[in-house]
Amino acid sequence: MKIVSLNVGRPREVAWHGRTVSTGIFKEPVAGRVALRKLNLEGDEQADLTVHGGEYKAVYCYPSTRAAEAAG
């Protein structure tokens, strides 16, 4: 397994369907090491802690097609 990109971000307010909501969907890549803590990664936050983040959901991984092609 290889980490291709590690992305973090903080929640921000956006307009959605005529109202303002808080979302943590916007993440940016970081360089170097990042501390993995019990509830999240350093520099990362989630907007809705009822379904994101926390002790058992601190990290979310996506597969990378390019990484799989490079390895194969």
All heavy atoms as TSV, in Angstrom:
chain	resi	resn	atom	element	x	y	z
A	1	MET	N	N	0.837	-1.164	0.000
A	1	MET	CA	C	0.000	0.000	0.000
A	1	MET	C	C	0.887	1.235	0.000
A	1	MET	O	O	1.947	1.251	0.615
A	1	MET	CB	C	-0.897	-0.004	1.236
A	1	MET	CG	C	-1.914	1.066	1.194
A	1	MET	SD	S	-3.065	1.138	2.592
A	1	MET	CE	C	-3.427	-0.531	2.943
A	2	LYS	N	N	0.438	2.286	-0.696
A	2	LYS	CA	C	1.203	3.514	-0.790
A	2	LYS	C	C	0.253	4.701	-0.633
A	2	LYS	O	O	-0.802	4.744	-1.270
A	2	LYS	CB	C	1.891	3.582	-2.148
A	2	LYS	CG	C	2.635	4.863	-2.409
A	2	LYS	CD	C	3.225	4.842	-3.800
A	2	LYS	CE	C	3.869	6.174	-4.107
A	2	LYS	NZ	N	4.359	6.213	-5.475
A	3	ILE	N	N	0.637	5.655	0.193
A	3	ILE	CA	C	-0.158	6.877	0.322
A	3	ILE	C	C	0.223	7.801	-0.825
A	3	ILE	O	O	1.388	8.169	-0.971
A	3	ILE	CB	C	0.085	7.558	1.680
A	3	ILE	CG1	C	-0.400	6.646	2.808
A	3	ILE	CG2	C	-0.622	8.911	1.724
A	3	ILE	CD1	C	-0.090	7.164	4.189
A	4	VAL	N	N	-0.751	8.156	-1.643
A	4	VAL	CA	C	-0.523	9.020	-2.790
A	4	VAL	C	C	-0.730	10.479	-2.409
A	4	VAL	O	O	-0.017	11.369	-2.853
A	4	VAL	CB	C	-1.458	8.623	-3.961
A	4	VAL	CG1	C	-1.296	9.565	-5.134
A	4	VAL	CG2	C	-1.199	7.185	-4.370
A	5	SER	N	N	-1.733	10.738	-1.563
A	5	SER	CA	C	-2.029	12.104	-1.145
A	5	SER	C	C	-2.733	12.065	0.202
A	5	SER	O	O	-3.627	11.253	0.420
A	5	SER	CB	C	-2.924	12.794	-2.179
A	5	SER	OG	O	-3.207	14.112	-1.793
A	6	LEU	N	N	-2.322	12.947	1.101
A	6	LEU	CA	C	-2.965	13.085	2.404
A	6	LEU	C	C	-3.585	14.478	2.438
A	6	LEU	O	O	-2.884	15.477	2.237
A	6	LEU	CB	C	-1.936	12.925	3.525
A	6	LEU	CG	C	-2.474	13.016	4.930
A	6	LEU	CD1	C	-3.465	11.901	5.202
A	6	LEU	CD2	C	-1.334	12.943	5.924
A	7	ASN	N	N	-4.899	14.535	2.639
A	7	ASN	CA	C	-5.629	15.798	2.535
A	7	ASN	C	C	-6.342	16.119	3.843
A	7	ASN	O	O	-6.946	15.227	4.449
A	7	ASN	CB	C	-6.654	15.721	1.409
A	7	ASN	CG	C	-6.004	15.364	0.096
A	7	ASN	OD1	O	-5.308	16.171	-0.486
A	7	ASN	ND2	N	-6.203	14.136	-0.351
A	8	VAL	N	N	-6.275	17.379	4.245
A	8	VAL	CA	C	-6.955	17.838	5.452
A	8	VAL	C	C	-7.637	19.166	5.172
A	8	VAL	O	O	-7.330	19.846	4.185
A	8	VAL	CB	C	-5.978	17.990	6.649
A	8	VAL	CG1	C	-5.292	16.672	6.974
A	8	VAL	CG2	C	-4.957	19.078	6.395
A	9	GLY	N	N	-8.556	19.535	6.035
A	9	GLY	CA	C	-9.237	20.818	5.896
A	9	GLY	C	C	-10.146	21.076	7.082
A	9	GLY	O	O	-10.436	20.177	7.861
A	10	ARG	N	N	-10.578	22.297	7.192
A	10	ARG	CA	C	-11.485	22.691	8.269
A	10	ARG	C	C	-12.846	23.018	7.659
A	10	ARG	O	O	-12.932	23.428	6.504
A	10	ARG	CB	C	-10.923	23.888	9.000
A	10	ARG	CG	C	-9.532	23.606	9.584
A	10	ARG	CD	C	-9.250	24.510	10.765
A	10	ARG	NE	N	-7.874	24.475	11.221
A	10	ARG	CZ	C	-7.296	23.486	11.898
A	10	ARG	NH1	N	-7.971	22.410	12.160
A	10	ARG	NH2	N	-6.044	23.560	12.286
A	11	PRO	N	N	-13.920	22.837	8.409
A	11	PRO	CA	C	-15.248	23.158	7.880
A	11	PRO	C	C	-15.360	24.617	7.450
A	11	PRO	O	O	-14.690	25.493	7.998
A	11	PRO	CB	C	-16.177	22.886	9.068
A	11	PRO	CG	C	-15.445	21.909	9.912
A	11	PRO	CD	C	-13.991	22.290	9.768
A	12	ARG	N	N	-16.191	24.839	6.450
A	12	ARG	CA	C	-16.472	26.204	6.000
A	12	ARG	C	C	-17.960	26.315	5.682
A	12	ARG	O	O	-18.627	25.318	5.403
A	12	ARG	CB	C	-15.608	26.596	4.822
A	12	ARG	CG	C	-15.824	25.764	3.577
A	12	ARG	CD	C	-15.057	26.319	2.388
A	12	ARG	NE	N	-13.732	25.716	2.325
A	12	ARG	CZ	C	-12.991	25.702	1.248
A	12	ARG	NH1	N	-13.412	26.255	0.136
A	12	ARG	NH2	N	-11.820	25.137	1.246
A	13	GLU	N	N	-18.430	27.542	5.723
A	13	GLU	CA	C	-19.829	27.833	5.425
A	13	GLU	C	C	-19.991	28.004	3.921
A	13	GLU	O	O	-19.201	28.703	3.284
A	13	GLU	CB	C	-20.266	29.114	6.132
A	13	GLU	CG	C	-20.092	29.077	7.650
A	13	GLU	CD	C	-21.099	28.170	8.330
A	13	GLU	OE1	O	-22.269	28.185	7.929
A	13	GLU	OE2	O	-20.700	27.443	9.262
A	14	VAL	N	N	-21.009	27.346	3.341
A	14	VAL	CA	C	-21.302	27.473	1.919
A	14	VAL	C	C	-22.810	27.605	1.715
A	14	VAL	O	O	-23.593	27.138	2.538
A	14	VAL	CB	C	-20.777	26.261	1.100
A	14	VAL	CG1	C	-19.267	26.156	1.179
A	14	VAL	CG2	C	-21.424	24.977	1.548
A	15	ALA	N	N	-23.186	28.224	0.612
A	15	ALA	CA	C	-24.599	28.310	0.247
A	15	ALA	C	C	-24.993	27.007	-0.432
A	15	ALA	O	O	-24.284	26.512	-1.326
A	15	ALA	CB	C	-24.822	29.483	-0.685
A	16	TRP	N	N	-26.123	26.430	-0.016
A	16	TRP	CA	C	-26.602	25.172	-0.585
A	16	TRP	C	C	-28.119	25.155	-0.536
A	16	TRP	O	O	-28.701	25.275	0.552
A	16	TRP	CB	C	-26.010	23.993	0.183
A	16	TRP	CG	C	-26.318	22.660	-0.416
A	16	TRP	CD1	C	-25.817	22.145	-1.576
A	16	TRP	CD2	C	-27.182	21.664	0.121
A	16	TRP	NE1	N	-26.313	20.886	-1.791
A	16	TRP	CE2	C	-27.166	20.563	-0.756
A	16	TRP	CE3	C	-27.965	21.585	1.254
A	16	TRP	CZ2	C	-27.905	19.415	-0.541
A	16	TRP	CZ3	C	-28.701	20.435	1.472
A	16	TRP	CH2	C	-28.668	19.362	0.586
A	17	HIS	N	N	-28.735	25.052	-1.680
A	17	HIS	CA	C	-30.201	25.021	-1.784
A	17	HIS	C	C	-30.853	26.188	-1.051
A	17	HIS	O	O	-31.814	26.015	-0.302
A	17	HIS	CB	C	-30.766	23.690	-1.287
A	17	HIS	CG	C	-30.436	22.533	-2.167
A	17	HIS	ND1	N	-31.147	22.215	-3.300
A	17	HIS	CD2	C	-29.443	21.603	-2.092
A	17	HIS	CE1	C	-30.626	21.150	-3.875
A	17	HIS	NE2	N	-29.580	20.764	-3.165
A	18	GLY	N	N	-30.273	27.375	-1.228
A	18	GLY	CA	C	-30.869	28.572	-0.662
A	18	GLY	C	C	-30.618	28.810	0.813
A	18	GLY	O	O	-31.219	29.690	1.417
A	19	ARG	N	N	-29.730	28.035	1.416
A	19	ARG	CA	C	-29.396	28.263	2.823
A	19	ARG	C	C	-27.899	28.105	3.032
A	19	ARG	O	O	-27.190	27.621	2.159
A	19	ARG	CB	C	-30.186	27.332	3.742
A	19	ARG	CG	C	-29.958	25.870	3.494
A	19	ARG	CD	C	-30.935	24.999	4.296
A	19	ARG	NE	N	-30.689	23.602	4.023
A	19	ARG	CZ	C	-30.280	22.729	4.912
A	19	ARG	NH1	N	-30.101	23.087	6.156
A	19	ARG	NH2	N	-30.072	21.483	4.582
A	20	THR	N	N	-27.422	28.498	4.185
A	20	THR	CA	C	-26.003	28.387	4.517
A	20	THR	C	C	-25.791	27.151	5.389
A	20	THR	O	O	-26.498	26.962	6.386
A	20	THR	CB	C	-25.519	29.635	5.264
A	20	THR	OG1	O	-25.732	30.774	4.420
A	20	THR	CG2	C	-24.045	29.538	5.603
A	21	VAL	N	N	-24.860	26.299	4.982
A	21	VAL	CA	C	-24.546	25.087	5.735
A	21	VAL	C	C	-23.046	25.016	5.991
A	21	VAL	O	O	-22.256	25.608	5.268
A	21	VAL	CB	C	-25.008	23.810	4.993
A	21	VAL	CG1	C	-26.514	23.798	4.809
A	21	VAL	CG2	C	-24.315	23.669	3.660
A	22	SER	N	N	-22.657	24.278	6.990
A	22	SER	CA	C	-21.249	24.046	7.300
A	22	SER	C	C	-20.855	22.690	6.734
A	22	SER	O	O	-21.551	21.695	6.942
A	22	SER	CB	C	-21.042	24.072	8.815
A	22	SER	OG	O	-19.684	23.867	9.119
A	23	THR	N	N	-19.737	22.647	6.002
A	23	THR	CA	C	-19.276	21.393	5.413
A	23	THR	C	C	-17.767	21.252	5.566
A	23	THR	O	O	-17.038	22.238	5.521
A	23	THR	CB	C	-19.657	21.282	3.917
A	23	THR	OG1	O	-19.150	20.041	3.400
A	23	THR	CG2	C	-19.108	22.434	3.101
A	24	GLY	N	N	-17.327	20.036	5.730
A	24	GLY	CA	C	-15.904	19.739	5.818
A	24	GLY	C	C	-15.402	19.010	4.589
A	24	GLY	O	O	-14.344	18.387	4.618
A	25	ILE	N	N	-16.145	19.066	3.498
A	25	ILE	CA	C	-15.794	18.322	2.291
A	25	ILE	C	C	-14.548	18.851	1.593
A	25	ILE	O	O	-13.852	18.114	0.900
A	25	ILE	CB	C	-16.992	18.275	1.310
A	25	ILE	CG1	C	-16.778	17.245	0.204
A	25	ILE	CG2	C	-17.253	19.651	0.707
A	25	ILE	CD1	C	-16.827	15.832	0.650
A	26	PHE	N	N	-14.233	20.112	1.776
A	26	PHE	CA	C	-13.107	20.712	1.075
A	26	PHE	C	C	-11.797	20.401	1.796
A	26	PHE	O	O	-11.544	20.896	2.885
A	26	PHE	CB	C	-13.294	22.224	0.942
A	26	PHE	CG	C	-14.556	22.583	0.218
A	26	PHE	CD1	C	-15.648	23.059	0.901
A	26	PHE	CD2	C	-14.643	22.409	-1.160
A	26	PHE	CE1	C	-16.820	23.387	0.237
A	26	PHE	CE2	C	-15.806	22.726	-1.839
A	26	PHE	CZ	C	-16.902	23.213	-1.134
A	27	LYS	N	N	-10.992	19.567	1.203
A	27	LYS	CA	C	-9.706	19.147	1.766
A	27	LYS	C	C	-8.594	19.502	0.788
A	27	LYS	O	O	-8.778	19.478	-0.423
A	27	LYS	CB	C	-9.690	17.640	2.028
A	27	LYS	CG	C	-10.874	17.092	2.819
A	27	LYS	CD	C	-10.833	17.502	4.260
A	27	LYS	CE	C	-11.979	16.845	5.024
A	27	LYS	NZ	N	-12.034	17.239	6.405
A	28	GLU	N	N	-7.421	19.815	1.326
A	28	GLU	CA	C	-6.257	20.157	0.507
A	28	GLU	C	C	-5.090	19.235	0.872
A	28	GLU	O	O	-4.921	18.877	2.036
A	28	GLU	CB	C	-5.837	21.609	0.763
A	28	GLU	CG	C	-6.887	22.640	0.366
A	28	GLU	CD	C	-7.080	22.739	-1.126
A	28	GLU	OE1	O	-6.108	22.520	-1.868
A	28	GLU	OE2	O	-8.215	23.033	-1.545
A	29	PRO	N	N	-4.258	18.866	-0.111
A	29	PRO	CA	C	-3.100	18.017	0.172
A	29	PRO	C	C	-2.095	18.715	1.091
A	29	PRO	O	O	-1.946	19.936	1.038
A	29	PRO	CB	C	-2.472	17.778	-1.197
A	29	PRO	CG	C	-3.423	18.291	-2.201
A	29	PRO	CD	C	-4.363	19.213	-1.520
A	30	VAL	N	N	-1.442	17.935	1.919
A	30	VAL	CA	C	-0.384	18.453	2.783
A	30	VAL	C	C	0.908	17.703	2.478
A	30	VAL	O	O	0.879	16.564	2.027
A	30	VAL	CB	C	-0.730	18.312	4.288
A	30	VAL	CG1	C	-1.907	19.175	4.651
A	30	VAL	CG2	C	-1.010	16.875	4.665
A	31	ALA	N	N	2.022	18.373	2.732
A	31	ALA	CA	C	3.327	17.746	2.527
A	31	ALA	C	C	3.897	17.344	3.881
A	31	ALA	O	O	3.647	18.001	4.883
A	31	ALA	CB	C	4.268	18.727	1.827
A	32	GLY	N	N	4.630	16.282	3.895
A	32	GLY	CA	C	5.286	15.868	5.129
A	32	GLY	C	C	4.389	15.068	6.057
A	32	GLY	O	O	3.317	14.619	5.685
A	33	ARG	N	N	4.869	14.933	7.265
A	33	ARG	CA	C	4.165	14.126	8.258
A	33	ARG	C	C	2.994	14.873	8.873
A	33	ARG	O	O	3.052	16.080	9.053
A	33	ARG	CB	C	5.124	13.718	9.366
A	33	ARG	CG	C	6.207	12.795	8.884
A	33	ARG	CD	C	7.195	12.518	9.993
A	33	ARG	NE	N	8.186	11.585	9.524
A	33	ARG	CZ	C	8.445	10.425	10.120
A	33	ARG	NH1	N	7.824	10.094	11.220
A	33	ARG	NH2	N	9.344	9.617	9.621
A	34	VAL	N	N	1.961	14.121	9.208
A	34	VAL	CA	C	0.781	14.664	9.882
A	34	VAL	C	C	0.438	13.717	11.024
A	34	VAL	O	O	0.373	12.496	10.826
A	34	VAL	CB	C	-0.415	14.777	8.909
A	34	VAL	CG1	C	-1.674	15.181	9.640
A	34	VAL	CG2	C	-0.101	15.758	7.797
A	35	ALA	N	N	0.214	14.270	12.189
A	35	ALA	CA	C	-0.120	13.436	13.347
A	35	ALA	C	C	-1.526	12.866	13.218
A	35	ALA	O	O	-2.467	13.588	12.884
A	35	ALA	CB	C	-0.011	14.256	14.630
A	36	LEU	N	N	-1.658	11.560	13.436
A	36	LEU	CA	C	-2.952	10.905	13.506
A	36	LEU	C	C	-3.331	10.838	14.974
A	36	LEU	O	O	-2.632	10.230	15.778
A	36	LEU	CB	C	-2.883	9.505	12.899
A	36	LEU	CG	C	-4.117	8.622	13.085
A	36	LEU	CD1	C	-5.357	9.280	12.479
A	36	LEU	CD2	C	-3.867	7.262	12.479
A	37	ARG	N	N	-4.413	11.497	15.315
A	37	ARG	CA	C	-4.865	11.530	16.698
A	37	ARG	C	C	-6.079	10.630	16.852
A	37	ARG	O	O	-6.599	10.089	15.873
A	37	ARG	CB	C	-5.181	12.971	17.075
A	37	ARG	CG	C	-3.947	13.862	16.940
A	37	ARG	CD	C	-4.065	15.100	17.798
A	37	ARG	NE	N	-2.785	15.787	17.819
A	37	ARG	CZ	C	-2.519	16.884	17.135
A	37	ARG	NH1	N	-3.445	17.428	16.373
A	37	ARG	NH2	N	-1.343	17.443	17.223
A	38	LYS	N	N	-6.545	10.500	18.061
A	38	LYS	CA	C	-7.685	9.626	18.353
A	38	LYS	C	C	-8.940	10.043	17.573
A	38	LYS	O	O	-9.718	9.200	17.154
A	38	LYS	CB	C	-7.979	9.630	19.853
A	38	LYS	CG	C	-9.063	8.679	20.264
A	38	LYS	CD	C	-9.213	8.669	21.775
A	38	LYS	CE	C	-10.284	7.708	22.198
A	38	LYS	NZ	N	-10.389	7.606	23.648
A	39	LEU	N	N	-9.135	11.345	17.375
A	39	LEU	CA	C	-10.368	11.829	16.751
A	39	LEU	C	C	-10.217	12.323	15.322
A	39	LEU	O	O	-11.211	12.474	14.611
A	39	LEU	CB	C	-10.982	12.942	17.610
A	39	LEU	CG	C	-11.330	12.554	19.037
A	39	LEU	CD1	C	-11.909	13.747	19.783
A	39	LEU	CD2	C	-12.292	11.377	19.059
A	40	ASN	N	N	-8.996	12.613	14.875
A	40	ASN	CA	C	-8.802	13.090	13.507
A	40	ASN	C	C	-7.316	13.238	13.208
A	40	ASN	O	O	-6.476	12.930	14.034
A	40	ASN	CB	C	-9.538	14.410	13.268
A	40	ASN	CG	C	-9.102	15.517	14.197
A	40	ASN	OD1	O	-8.064	15.429	14.839
A	40	ASN	ND2	N	-9.889	16.562	14.281
A	41	LEU	N	N	-7.036	13.740	12.016
A	41	LEU	CA	C	-5.665	14.061	11.636
A	41	LEU	C	C	-5.366	15.503	12.032
A	41	LEU	O	O	-6.272	16.349	12.036
A	41	LEU	CB	C	-5.492	13.937	10.117
A	41	LEU	CG	C	-5.614	12.533	9.531
A	41	LEU	CD1	C	-5.761	12.605	8.029
A	41	LEU	CD2	C	-4.411	11.692	9.910
A	42	GLU	N	N	-4.123	15.799	12.321
A	42	GLU	CA	C	-3.726	17.173	12.632
A	42	GLU	C	C	-4.096	18.085	11.464
A	42	GLU	O	O	-3.816	17.772	10.307
A	42	GLU	CB	C	-2.221	17.224	12.871
A	42	GLU	CG	C	-1.688	18.591	13.191
A	42	GLU	CD	C	-0.195	18.577	13.429
A	42	GLU	OE1	O	0.455	17.537	13.226
A	42	GLU	OE2	O	0.321	19.627	13.813
A	43	GLY	N	N	-4.776	19.187	11.752
A	43	GLY	CA	C	-5.183	20.129	10.716
A	43	GLY	C	C	-6.498	19.799	10.050
A	43	GLY	O	O	-6.928	20.488	9.137
A	44	ASP	N	N	-7.152	18.733	10.486
A	44	ASP	CA	C	-8.410	18.320	9.864
A	44	ASP	C	C	-9.551	18.398	10.872
A	44	ASP	O	O	-9.362	18.111	12.055
A	44	ASP	CB	C	-8.291	16.889	9.353
A	44	ASP	CG	C	-9.406	16.525	8.398
A	44	ASP	OD1	O	-9.704	17.334	7.501
A	44	ASP	OD2	O	-9.965	15.432	8.541
A	45	GLU	N	N	-10.708	18.806	10.400
A	45	GLU	CA	C	-11.914	18.830	11.225
A	45	GLU	C	C	-13.095	18.398	10.374
A	45	GLU	O	O	-13.050	18.449	9.151
A	45	GLU	CB	C	-12.171	20.237	11.767
A	45	GLU	CG	C	-11.136	20.730	12.743
A	45	GLU	CD	C	-11.406	22.152	13.209
A	45	GLU	OE1	O	-12.523	22.675	12.968
A	45	GLU	OE2	O	-10.503	22.749	13.791
A	46	GLN	N	N	-14.163	17.995	11.031
A	46	GLN	CA	C	-15.382	17.602	10.350
A	46	GLN	C	C	-16.514	18.505	10.823
A	46	GLN	O	O	-16.524	18.956	11.960
A	46	GLN	CB	C	-15.731	16.138	10.652
A	46	GLN	CG	C	-14.710	15.147	10.122
A	46	GLN	CD	C	-13.415	15.128	10.916
A	46	GLN	OE1	O	-13.411	15.210	12.135
A	46	GLN	NE2	N	-12.305	15.024	10.211
A	47	ALA	N	N	-17.485	18.748	9.938
A	47	ALA	CA	C	-18.595	19.632	10.265
A	47	ALA	C	C	-19.693	18.903	11.033
A	47	ALA	O	O	-20.287	19.456	11.945
A	47	ALA	CB	C	-19.166	20.259	9.001
A	48	ASP	N	N	-19.983	17.667	10.672
A	48	ASP	CA	C	-21.072	16.914	11.292
A	48	ASP	C	C	-20.505	15.689	12.002
A	48	ASP	O	O	-20.332	14.629	11.409
A	48	ASP	CB	C	-22.085	16.495	10.231
A	48	ASP	CG	C	-23.296	15.777	10.806
A	48	ASP	OD1	O	-23.311	15.489	12.023
A	48	ASP	OD2	O	-24.234	15.515	10.036
A	49	LEU	N	N	-20.222	15.844	13.276
A	49	LEU	CA	C	-19.580	14.762	14.031
A	49	LEU	C	C	-20.514	13.596	14.344
A	49	LEU	O	O	-20.062	12.566	14.848
A	49	LEU	CB	C	-18.980	15.318	15.323
A	49	LEU	CG	C	-17.810	16.291	15.104
A	49	LEU	CD1	C	-17.337	16.851	16.438
A	49	LEU	CD2	C	-16.670	15.628	14.354
A	50	THR	N	N	-21.784	13.720	14.005
A	50	THR	CA	C	-22.692	12.584	14.219
A	50	THR	C	C	-22.429	11.476	13.206
A	50	THR	O	O	-22.751	10.322	13.459
A	50	THR	CB	C	-24.172	13.010	14.136
A	50	THR	OG1	O	-24.457	13.484	12.816
A	50	THR	CG2	C	-24.498	14.080	15.162
A	51	VAL	N	N	-21.839	11.821	12.056
A	51	VAL	CA	C	-21.590	10.813	11.018
A	51	VAL	C	C	-20.161	10.814	10.481
A	51	VAL	O	O	-19.793	9.937	9.711
A	51	VAL	CB	C	-22.575	10.968	9.833
A	51	VAL	CG1	C	-23.985	10.634	10.258
A	51	VAL	CG2	C	-22.519	12.371	9.261
A	52	HIS	N	N	-19.343	11.799	10.866
A	52	HIS	CA	C	-17.962	11.901	10.369
A	52	HIS	C	C	-17.006	12.125	11.526
A	52	HIS	O	O	-17.351	12.760	12.514
A	52	HIS	CB	C	-17.815	13.078	9.391
A	52	HIS	CG	C	-18.699	12.979	8.201
A	52	HIS	ND1	N	-18.466	12.086	7.182
A	52	HIS	CD2	C	-19.806	13.659	7.859
A	52	HIS	CE1	C	-19.406	12.225	6.268
A	52	HIS	NE2	N	-20.238	13.167	6.646
A	53	GLY	N	N	-15.784	11.640	11.359
A	53	GLY	CA	C	-14.765	11.856	12.373
A	53	GLY	C	C	-15.040	11.034	13.627
A	53	GLY	O	O	-15.899	10.178	13.663
A	54	GLY	N	N	-14.255	11.291	14.634
A	54	GLY	CA	C	-14.443	10.579	15.897
A	54	GLY	C	C	-13.508	9.398	16.039
A	54	GLY	O	O	-12.693	9.092	15.174
A	55	GLU	N	N	-13.653	8.727	17.131
A	55	GLU	CA	C	-12.736	7.646	17.503
A	55	GLU	C	C	-12.663	6.518	16.477
A	55	GLU	O	O	-11.604	5.943	16.255
A	55	GLU	CB	C	-13.152	7.086	18.861
A	55	GLU	CG	C	-12.162	6.127	19.437
A	55	GLU	CD	C	-12.487	5.715	20.853
A	55	GLU	OE1	O	-13.376	6.324	21.472
A	55	GLU	OE2	O	-11.849	4.775	21.346
A	56	TYR	N	N	-13.754	6.172	15.834
A	56	TYR	CA	C	-13.750	5.054	14.888
A	56	TYR	C	C	-13.859	5.502	13.434
A	56	TYR	O	O	-13.981	4.685	12.534
A	56	TYR	CB	C	-14.879	4.073	15.224
A	56	TYR	CG	C	-14.717	3.503	16.610
A	56	TYR	CD1	C	-15.502	3.945	17.658
A	56	TYR	CD2	C	-13.723	2.560	16.874
A	56	TYR	CE1	C	-15.332	3.440	18.937
A	56	TYR	CE2	C	-13.540	2.057	18.154
A	56	TYR	CZ	C	-14.350	2.504	19.176
A	56	TYR	OH	O	-14.167	2.013	20.437
A	57	LYS	N	N	-13.820	6.815	13.198
A	57	LYS	CA	C	-13.933	7.338	11.830
A	57	LYS	C	C	-12.965	8.501	11.627
A	57	LYS	O	O	-13.284	9.487	10.989
A	57	LYS	CB	C	-15.367	7.797	11.563
A	57	LYS	CG	C	-16.405	6.682	11.666
A	57	LYS	CD	C	-17.798	7.223	11.512
A	57	LYS	CE	C	-18.257	7.720	12.863
A	57	LYS	NZ	N	-19.611	8.214	12.898
A	58	ALA	N	N	-11.761	8.397	12.164
A	58	ALA	CA	C	-10.801	9.501	12.106
A	58	ALA	C	C	-10.148	9.649	10.732
A	58	ALA	O	O	-9.719	10.717	10.365
A	58	ALA	CB	C	-9.717	9.320	13.164
A	59	VAL	N	N	-10.089	8.565	9.959
A	59	VAL	CA	C	-9.422	8.590	8.657
A	59	VAL	C	C	-10.313	7.906	7.632
A	59	VAL	O	O	-10.926	6.880	7.911
A	59	VAL	CB	C	-8.063	7.856	8.715
A	59	VAL	CG1	C	-7.419	7.795	7.350
A	59	VAL	CG2	C	-7.148	8.514	9.724
A	60	TYR	N	N	-10.379	8.487	6.445
A	60	TYR	CA	C	-11.139	7.883	5.354
A	60	TYR	C	C	-10.200	7.708	4.176
A	60	TYR	O	O	-9.463	8.629	3.817
A	60	TYR	CB	C	-12.314	8.783	4.958
A	60	TYR	CG	C	-13.309	8.074	4.084
A	60	TYR	CD1	C	-14.293	7.266	4.636
A	60	TYR	CD2	C	-13.250	8.179	2.707
A	60	TYR	CE1	C	-15.204	6.600	3.839
A	60	TYR	CE2	C	-14.149	7.515	1.896
A	60	TYR	CZ	C	-15.133	6.730	2.473
A	60	TYR	OH	O	-16.023	6.062	1.680
A	61	CYS	N	N	-10.191	6.537	3.570
A	61	CYS	CA	C	-9.274	6.237	2.474
A	61	CYS	C	C	-10.042	5.992	1.179
A	61	CYS	O	O	-11.103	5.384	1.192
A	61	CYS	CB	C	-8.465	4.982	2.790
A	61	CYS	SG	S	-7.474	5.149	4.269
A	62	TYR	N	N	-9.459	6.461	0.075
A	62	TYR	CA	C	-9.994	6.219	-1.252
A	62	TYR	C	C	-8.972	5.426	-2.040
A	62	TYR	O	O	-7.773	5.680	-1.932
A	62	TYR	CB	C	-10.237	7.534	-2.001
A	62	TYR	CG	C	-11.325	8.395	-1.425
A	62	TYR	CD1	C	-11.032	9.437	-0.556
A	62	TYR	CD2	C	-12.656	8.178	-1.768
A	62	TYR	CE1	C	-12.027	10.245	-0.029
A	62	TYR	CE2	C	-13.659	8.975	-1.254
A	62	TYR	CZ	C	-13.339	10.008	-0.390
A	62	TYR	OH	O	-14.324	10.806	0.111
A	63	PRO	N	N	-9.415	4.495	-2.882
A	63	PRO	CA	C	-8.447	3.807	-3.740
A	63	PRO	C	C	-7.977	4.735	-4.847
A	63	PRO	O	O	-8.686	5.666	-5.246
A	63	PRO	CB	C	-9.271	2.647	-4.321
A	63	PRO	CG	C	-10.690	3.142	-4.284
A	63	PRO	CD	C	-10.766	4.037	-3.071
A	64	SER	N	N	-6.782	4.496	-5.326
A	64	SER	CA	C	-6.232	5.297	-6.420
A	64	SER	C	C	-5.972	4.386	-7.611
A	64	SER	O	O	-5.129	3.499	-7.548
A	64	SER	CB	C	-4.947	5.974	-5.990
A	64	SER	OG	O	-4.341	6.588	-7.105
A	65	THR	N	N	-6.645	4.637	-8.693
A	65	THR	CA	C	-6.445	3.844	-9.905
A	65	THR	C	C	-5.033	4.009	-10.418
A	65	THR	O	O	-4.381	3.044	-10.809
A	65	THR	CB	C	-7.456	4.278	-11.001
A	65	THR	OG1	O	-8.763	4.132	-10.467
A	65	THR	CG2	C	-7.312	3.418	-12.239
A	66	ARG	N	N	-4.514	5.241	-10.389
A	66	ARG	CA	C	-3.153	5.477	-10.873
A	66	ARG	C	C	-2.127	4.724	-10.043
A	66	ARG	O	O	-1.179	4.178	-10.578
A	66	ARG	CB	C	-2.831	6.962	-10.860
A	66	ARG	CG	C	-3.403	7.684	-12.080
A	66	ARG	CD	C	-2.891	9.062	-12.167
A	66	ARG	NE	N	-3.707	9.861	-11.256
A	66	ARG	CZ	C	-3.430	11.064	-10.854
A	66	ARG	NH1	N	-2.324	11.647	-11.227
A	66	ARG	NH2	N	-4.220	11.722	-10.051
A	67	ALA	N	N	-2.303	4.683	-8.731
A	67	ALA	CA	C	-1.360	3.967	-7.878
A	67	ALA	C	C	-1.401	2.480	-8.188
A	67	ALA	O	O	-0.373	1.818	-8.251
A	67	ALA	CB	C	-1.671	4.214	-6.408
A	68	ALA	N	N	-2.589	1.944	-8.420
A	68	ALA	CA	C	-2.721	0.516	-8.748
A	68	ALA	C	C	-2.076	0.219	-10.088
A	68	ALA	O	O	-1.407	-0.809	-10.265
A	68	ALA	CB	C	-4.191	0.117	-8.745
A	69	GLU	N	N	-2.250	1.115	-11.088
A	69	GLU	CA	C	-1.647	0.916	-12.404
A	69	GLU	C	C	-0.127	0.986	-12.326
A	69	GLU	O	O	0.572	0.203	-12.972
A	69	GLU	CB	C	-2.177	1.965	-13.378
A	69	GLU	CG	C	-3.639	1.768	-13.715
A	69	GLU	CD	C	-4.215	2.965	-14.483
A	69	GLU	OE1	O	-3.527	3.966	-14.675
A	69	GLU	OE2	O	-5.383	2.835	-14.880
A	70	ALA	N	N	0.400	1.916	-11.520
A	70	ALA	CA	C	1.849	2.058	-11.383
A	70	ALA	C	C	2.468	0.843	-10.722
A	70	ALA	O	O	3.579	0.438	-11.062
A	70	ALA	CB	C	2.170	3.319	-10.589
A	71	ALA	N	N	1.753	0.259	-9.765
A	71	ALA	CA	C	2.280	-0.897	-9.050
A	71	ALA	C	C	2.206	-2.169	-9.896
A	71	ALA	O	O	2.972	-3.093	-9.679
A	71	ALA	CB	C	1.504	-1.101	-7.740
A	72	GLY	N	N	1.271	-2.213	-10.841
A	72	GLY	CA	C	1.022	-3.434	-11.591
A	72	GLY	C	C	1.806	-3.512	-12.826
A	72	GLY	O	O	2.187	-4.410	-13.420
